């Protein structure tokens, strides 16, 4: 009887350790976003709430002004940056360690049919290998597909899933997007 009890105890402990290891591997979810005018921030907070995730604001070292964002002015900061595919915006704000996250939603406004350079800066700031990256974006007219394809081309070693444009997304749309 003691032998059977000992074997059952060992089996129970092995199963418990296995379940704990699986839970530990699952990790946490992060919603990281850059928002120039506030639209992407609204979407990010909705995704964060639906996913039960942590929230992180990607910030440039030098905040953008209204003039910087004037896409009709060919000399504006954002137009000049987007015209140079090698440009990387310097990151500001509070740093974050992404090691504890397995799933990372990355949000941004679409500029000139692309993700802003600060998104590239963020993806190059740490090791995102082994993470699942799920883009989302806001835009007045551009679909997200081109932005996502450019990110996949720039970072072929990263797991970047299909993205979703979040303009006018309902709560049901957001829940479906995060799989809840």
C-alpha positions as protocol buffer text, in pm:
chain_id: "A"
residue {
  index: 1
  type: UNK
  ca { x: 0 y: 0 z: 0 }
}
residue {
  index: 2
  type: UNK
  ca { x: 283 y: 237 z: 87 }
}
residue {
  index: 3
  type: UNK
  ca { x: 446 y: 161 z: -246 }
}
residue {
  index: 4
  type: UNK
  ca { x: 122 y: 243 z: -430 }
}
residue {
  index: 5
  type: UNK
  ca { x: 79 y: 565 z: -232 }
}
residue {
  index: 6
  type: UNK
  ca { x: 438 y: 666 z: -307 }
}
residue {
  index: 7
  type: UNK
  ca { x: 392 y: 593 z: -678 }
}
residue {
  index: 8
  type: UNK
  ca { x: 69 y: 794 z: -687 }
}
residue {
  index: 9
  type: UNK
  ca { x: 236 y: 1084 z: -505 }
}
residue {
  index: 10
  type: UNK
  ca { x: 528 y: 1081 z: -750 }
}
residue {
  index: 11
  type: UNK
  ca { x: 286 y: 1069 z: -1047 }
}
residue {
  index: 12
  type: UNK
  ca { x: 84 y: 1356 z: -901 }
}
residue {
  index: 13
  type: UNK
  ca { x: 399 y: 1565 z: -849 }
}
residue {
  index: 14
  type: UNK
  ca { x: 519 y: 1492 z: -1203 }
}
residue {
  index: 15
  type: UNK
  ca { x: 185 y: 1601 z: -1348 }
}
residue {
  index: 16
  type: UNK
  ca { x: 184 y: 1915 z: -1131 }
}
residue {
  index: 17
  type: UNK
  ca { x: 536 y: 2011 z: -1237 }
}
residue {
  index: 18
  type: UNK
  ca { x: 444 y: 1951 z: -1601 }
}
residue {
  index: 19
  type: UNK
  ca { x: 134 y: 2170 z: -1575 }
}
residue {
  index: 20
  type: UNK
  ca { x: 331 y: 2445 z: -1401 }
}
residue {
  index: 21
  type: UNK
  ca { x: 595 y: 2433 z: -1674 }
}
residue {
  index: 22
  type: UNK
  ca { x: 327 y: 2459 z: -1943 }
}
residue {
  index: 23
  type: UNK
  ca { x: 172 y: 2757 z: -1766 }
}
residue {
  index: 24
  type: UNK
  ca { x: 511 y: 2923 z: -1729 }
}
residue {
  index: 25
  type: UNK
  ca { x: 581 y: 2873 z: -2101 }
}
residue {
  index: 26
  type: UNK
  ca { x: 255 y: 3043 z: -2191 }
}
residue {
  index: 27
  type: UNK
  ca { x: 394 y: 3373 z: -2070 }
}
residue {
  index: 28
  type: UNK
  ca { x: 221 y: 3706 z: -2078 }
}
residue {
  index: 29
  type: UNK
  ca { x: 70 y: 3930 z: -2339 }
}
residue {
  index: 30
  type: UNK
  ca { x: 174 y: 4287 z: -2414 }
}
residue {
  index: 31
  type: UNK
  ca { x: 3 y: 4557 z: -2616 }
}
residue {
  index: 32
  type: UNK
  ca { x: 272 y: 4800 z: -2732 }
}
residue {
  index: 33
  type: UNK
  ca { x: 163 y: 5096 z: -2939 }
}
residue {
  index: 34
  type: UNK
  ca { x: 271 y: 5423 z: -3095 }
}
residue {
  index: 35
  type: UNK
  ca { x: -2 y: 5683 z: -3131 }
}
residue {
  index: 36
  type: UNK
  ca { x: 55 y: 6021 z: -3291 }
}
residue {
  index: 37
  type: UNK
  ca { x: -296 y: 6165 z: -3261 }
}
residue {
  index: 38
  type: UNK
  ca { x: -468 y: 5935 z: -3010 }
}
residue {
  index: 39
  type: UNK
  ca { x: -659 y: 5701 z: -3244 }
}
residue {
  index: 40
  type: UNK
  ca { x: -417 y: 5412 z: -3208 }
}
residue {
  index: 41
  type: UNK
  ca { x: -408 y: 5463 z: -2831 }
}
residue {
  index: 42
  type: UNK
  ca { x: -787 y: 5417 z: -2811 }
}
residue {
  index: 43
  type: UNK
  ca { x: -762 y: 5091 z: -3006 }
}
residue {
  index: 44
  type: UNK
  ca { x: -463 y: 4974 z: -2795 }
}
residue {
  index: 45
  type: UNK
  ca { x: -650 y: 5023 z: -2469 }
}
residue {
  index: 46
  type: UNK
  ca { x: -948 y: 4826 z: -2600 }
}
residue {
  index: 47
  type: UNK
  ca { x: -721 y: 4541 z: -2712 }
}
residue {
  index: 48
  type: UNK
  ca { x: -535 y: 4550 z: -2380 }
}
residue {
  index: 49
  type: UNK
  ca { x: -860 y: 4519 z: -2188 }
}
residue {
  index: 50
  type: UNK
  ca { x: -999 y: 4240 z: -2408 }
}
residue {
  index: 51
  type: UNK
  ca { x: -674 y: 4042 z: -2399 }
}
residue {
  index: 52
  type: UNK
  ca { x: -602 y: 4099 z: -2030 }
}
residue {
  index: 53
  type: UNK
  ca { x: -260 y: 4224 z: -2137 }
}
residue {
  index: 54
  type: UNK
  ca { x: -6 y: 4473 z: -2014 }
}
residue {
  index: 55
  type: UNK
  ca { x: 4 y: 4807 z: -2195 }
}
residue {
  index: 56
  type: UNK
  ca { x: 313 y: 4993 z: -2317 }
}
residue {
  index: 57
  type: UNK
  ca { x: 331 y: 5322 z: -2504 }
}
residue {
  index: 58
  type: UNK
  ca { x: 611 y: 5343 z: -2762 }
}
residue {
  index: 59
  type: UNK
  ca { x: 733 y: 5701 z: -2749 }
}
residue {
  index: 60
  type: UNK
  ca { x: 981 y: 5896 z: -2960 }
}
residue {
  index: 61
  type: UNK
  ca { x: 1265 y: 6075 z: -2784 }
}
residue {
  index: 62
  type: UNK
  ca { x: 1131 y: 6400 z: -2931 }
}
residue {
  index: 63
  type: UNK
  ca { x: 748 y: 6411 z: -2938 }
}
residue {
  index: 64
  type: UNK
  ca { x: 581 y: 6488 z: -3269 }
}
residue {
  index: 65
  type: UNK
  ca { x: 407 y: 6823 z: -3312 }
}
residue {
  index: 66
  type: UNK
  ca { x: 107 y: 6890 z: -3531 }
}
residue {
  index: 67
  type: UNK
  ca { x: 343 y: 7043 z: -3787 }
}
residue {
  index: 68
  type: UNK
  ca { x: 564 y: 6732 z: -3776 }
}
residue {
  index: 69
  type: UNK
  ca { x: 263 y: 6522 z: -3874 }
}
residue {
  index: 70
  type: UNK
  ca { x: 147 y: 6733 z: -4169 }
}
residue {
  index: 71
  type: UNK
  ca { x: 164 y: 6478 z: -4449 }
}
residue {
  index: 72
  type: UNK
  ca { x: 83 y: 6747 z: -4707 }
}
residue {
  index: 73
  type: UNK
  ca { x: 408 y: 6929 z: -4626 }
}
residue {
  index: 74
  type: UNK
  ca { x: 694 y: 6744 z: -4798 }
}
residue {
  index: 75
  type: UNK
  ca { x: 938 y: 6896 z: -4546 }
}
residue {
  index: 76
  type: UNK
  ca { x: 748 y: 6785 z: -4234 }
}
residue {
  index: 77
  type: UNK
  ca { x: 931 y: 6554 z: -3999 }
}
residue {
  index: 78
  type: UNK
  ca { x: 707 y: 6252 z: -4062 }
}
residue {
  index: 79
  type: UNK
  ca { x: 722 y: 6286 z: -4444 }
}
residue {
  index: 80
  type: UNK
  ca { x: 1102 y: 6319 z: -4440 }
}
residue {
  index: 81
  type: UNK
  ca { x: 1136 y: 6017 z: -4208 }
}
residue {
  index: 82
  type: UNK
  ca { x: 903 y: 5800 z: -4414 }
}
residue {
  index: 83
  type: UNK
  ca { x: 1095 y: 5893 z: -4730 }
}
residue {
  index: 84
  type: UNK
  ca { x: 1409 y: 5726 z: -4592 }
}
residue {
  index: 85
  type: UNK
  ca { x: 1360 y: 5349 z: -4537 }
}
residue {
  index: 86
  type: UNK
  ca { x: 1678 y: 5335 z: -4327 }
}
residue {
  index: 87
  type: UNK
  ca { x: 1573 y: 5610 z: -4087 }
}
residue {
  index: 88
  type: UNK
  ca { x: 1513 y: 5498 z: -3727 }
}
residue {
  index: 89
  type: UNK
  ca { x: 1339 y: 5728 z: -3483 }
}
residue {
  index: 90
  type: UNK
  ca { x: 1510 y: 5742 z: -3143 }
}
residue {
  index: 91
  type: UNK
  ca { x: 1303 y: 5586 z: -2869 }
}
residue {
  index: 92
  type: UNK
  ca { x: 1212 y: 5783 z: -2561 }
}
residue {
  index: 93
  type: UNK
  ca { x: 986 y: 5714 z: -2267 }
}
residue {
  index: 94
  type: UNK
  ca { x: 1020 y: 5439 z: -2014 }
}
residue {
  index: 95
  type: UNK
  ca { x: 1203 y: 5129 z: -2140 }
}
residue {
  index: 96
  type: UNK
  ca { x: 1036 y: 4788 z: -2122 }
}
residue {
  index: 97
  type: UNK
  ca { x: 1186 y: 4440 z: -2102 }
}
residue {
  index: 98
  type: UNK
  ca { x: 992 y: 4216 z: -2338 }
}
residue {
  index: 99
  type: UNK
  ca { x: 1153 y: 3890 z: -2220 }
}
residue {
  index: 100
  type: UNK
  ca { x: 851 y: 3795 z: -2008 }
}
residue {
  index: 101
  type: UNK
  ca { x: 606 y: 3832 z: -2299 }
}
residue {
  index: 102
  type: UNK
  ca { x: 520 y: 3565 z: -2554 }
}
residue {
  index: 103
  type: UNK
  ca { x: 249 y: 3750 z: -2747 }
}
residue {
  index: 104
  type: UNK
  ca { x: 300 y: 4113 z: -2841 }
}
residue {
  index: 105
  type: UNK
  ca { x: 35 y: 4319 z: -3015 }
}
residue {
  index: 106
  type: UNK
  ca { x: 205 y: 4614 z: -3185 }
}
residue {
  index: 107
  type: UNK
  ca { x: -10 y: 4909 z: -3284 }
}
residue {
  index: 108
  type: UNK
  ca { x: 64 y: 5209 z: -3502 }
}
residue {
  index: 109
  type: UNK
  ca { x: -92 y: 5463 z: -3735 }
}
residue {
  index: 110
  type: UNK
  ca { x: -24 y: 5387 z: -4101 }
}
residue {
  index: 111
  type: UNK
  ca { x: 192 y: 5658 z: -4257 }
}
residue {
  index: 112
  type: UNK
  ca { x: 245 y: 5661 z: -4635 }
}
residue {
  index: 113
  type: UNK
  ca { x: 112 y: 5304 z: -4650 }
}
residue {
  index: 114
  type: UNK
  ca { x: 381 y: 5190 z: -4399 }
}
residue {
  index: 115
  type: UNK
  ca { x: 444 y: 5145 z: -4030 }
}
residue {
  index: 116
  type: UNK
  ca { x: 620 y: 5454 z: -3888 }
}
residue {
  index: 117
  type: UNK
  ca { x: 996 y: 5430 z: -3842 }
}
residue {
  index: 118
  type: UNK
  ca { x: 954 y: 5419 z: -3464 }
}
residue {
  index: 119
  type: UNK
  ca { x: 796 y: 5072 z: -3498 }
}
residue {
  index: 120
  type: UNK
  ca { x: 1114 y: 4953 z: -3669 }
}
residue {
  index: 121
  type: UNK
  ca { x: 1316 y: 5117 z: -3390 }
}
residue {
  index: 122
  type: UNK
  ca { x: 1109 y: 4931 z: -3131 }
}
residue {
  index: 123
  type: UNK
  ca { x: 1146 y: 4595 z: -3308 }
}
residue {
  index: 124
  type: UNK
  ca { x: 1522 y: 4651 z: -3330 }
}
residue {
  index: 125
  type: UNK
  ca { x: 1555 y: 4758 z: -2966 }
}
residue {
  index: 126
  type: UNK
  ca { x: 1531 y: 4405 z: -2823 }
}
residue {
  index: 127
  type: UNK
  ca { x: 1525 y: 4039 z: -2922 }
}
residue {
  index: 128
  type: UNK
  ca { x: 1177 y: 3953 z: -3048 }
}
residue {
  index: 129
  type: UNK
  ca { x: 1272 y: 3604 z: -3172 }
}
residue {
  index: 130
  type: UNK
  ca { x: 1033 y: 3342 z: -3037 }
}
residue {
  index: 131
  type: UNK
  ca { x: 763 y: 3602 z: -2973 }
}
residue {
  index: 132
  type: UNK
  ca { x: 434 y: 3614 z: -3160 }
}
residue {
  index: 133
  type: UNK
  ca { x: 386 y: 3964 z: -3299 }
}
residue {
  index: 134
  type: UNK
  ca { x: 35 y: 4069 z: -3396 }
}
residue {
  index: 135
  type: UNK
  ca { x: 15 y: 4409 z: -3566 }
}
residue {
  index: 136
  type: UNK
  ca { x: -285 y: 4641 z: -3553 }
}
residue {
  index: 137
  type: UNK
  ca { x: -318 y: 4985 z: -3701 }
}
residue {
  index: 138
  type: UNK
  ca { x: -535 y: 5288 z: -3756 }
}
residue {
  index: 139
  type: UNK
  ca { x: -553 y: 5476 z: -4083 }
}
residue {
  index: 140
  type: UNK
  ca { x: -771 y: 5720 z: -4267 }
}
residue {
  index: 141
  type: UNK
  ca { x: -764 y: 5511 z: -4583 }
}
residue {
  index: 142
  type: UNK
  ca { x: -473 y: 5265 z: -4608 }
}
residue {
  index: 143
  type: UNK
  ca { x: -524 y: 4895 z: -4540 }
}
residue {
  index: 144
  type: UNK
  ca { x: -279 y: 4727 z: -4301 }
}
residue {
  index: 145
  type: UNK
  ca { x: -158 y: 4456 z: -4542 }
}
residue {
  index: 146
  type: UNK
  ca { x: 126 y: 4656 z: -4699 }
}
residue {
  index: 147
  type: UNK
  ca { x: 259 y: 4763 z: -4358 }
}
residue {
  index: 148
  type: UNK
  ca { x: 255 y: 4405 z: -4231 }
}
residue {
  index: 149
  type: UNK
  ca { x: 423 y: 4271 z: -4546 }
}
residue {
  index: 150
  type: UNK
  ca { x: 699 y: 4531 z: -4513 }
}
residue {
  index: 151
  type: UNK
  ca { x: 754 y: 4433 z: -4149 }
}
residue {
  index: 152
  type: UNK
  ca { x: 769 y: 4064 z: -4245 }
}
residue {
  index: 153
  type: UNK
  ca { x: 1022 y: 4143 z: -4519 }
}
residue {
  index: 154
  type: UNK
  ca { x: 1235 y: 4356 z: -4286 }
}
residue {
  index: 155
  type: UNK
  ca { x: 1229 y: 4096 z: -4007 }
}
residue {
  index: 156
  type: UNK
  ca { x: 1204 y: 3749 z: -4169 }
}
residue {
  index: 157
  type: UNK
  ca { x: 1322 y: 3576 z: -3850 }
}
residue {
  index: 158
  type: UNK
  ca { x: 1031 y: 3712 z: -3646 }
}
residue {
  index: 159
  type: UNK
  ca { x: 687 y: 3557 z: -3618 }
}
residue {
  index: 160
  type: UNK
  ca { x: 463 y: 3835 z: -3743 }
}
residue {
  index: 161
  type: UNK
  ca { x: 100 y: 3741 z: -3794 }
}
residue {
  index: 162
  type: UNK
  ca { x: -158 y: 3905 z: -4018 }
}
residue {
  index: 163
  type: UNK
  ca { x: -269 y: 4236 z: -3880 }
}
residue {
  index: 164
  type: UNK
  ca { x: -597 y: 4418 z: -3849 }
}
residue {
  index: 165
  type: UNK
  ca { x: -695 y: 4776 z: -3911 }
}
residue {
  index: 166
  type: UNK
  ca { x: -889 y: 4896 z: -3608 }
}
residue {
  index: 167
  type: UNK
  ca { x: -1079 y: 5197 z: -3740 }
}
residue {
  index: 168
  type: UNK
  ca { x: -1431 y: 5184 z: -3598 }
}
residue {
  index: 169
  type: UNK
  ca { x: -1370 y: 4838 z: -3449 }
}
residue {
  index: 170
  type: UNK
  ca { x: -1656 y: 4725 z: -3227 }
}
residue {
  index: 171
  type: UNK
  ca { x: -1608 y: 4543 z: -2898 }
}
residue {
  index: 172
  type: UNK
  ca { x: -1704 y: 4222 z: -3081 }
}
residue {
  index: 173
  type: UNK
  ca { x: -1438 y: 4292 z: -3347 }
}
residue {
  index: 174
  type: UNK
  ca { x: -1175 y: 4343 z: -3078 }
}
residue {
  index: 175
  type: UNK
  ca { x: -1274 y: 4026 z: -2889 }
}
residue {
  index: 176
  type: UNK
  ca { x: -1258 y: 3828 z: -3214 }
}
residue {
  index: 177
  type: UNK
  ca { x: -918 y: 3979 z: -3292 }
}
residue {
  index: 178
  type: UNK
  ca { x: -772 y: 3871 z: -2955 }
}
residue {
  index: 179
  type: UNK
  ca { x: -949 y: 3534 z: -2965 }
}
residue {
  index: 180
  type: UNK
  ca { x: -1183 y: 3590 z: -2671 }
}
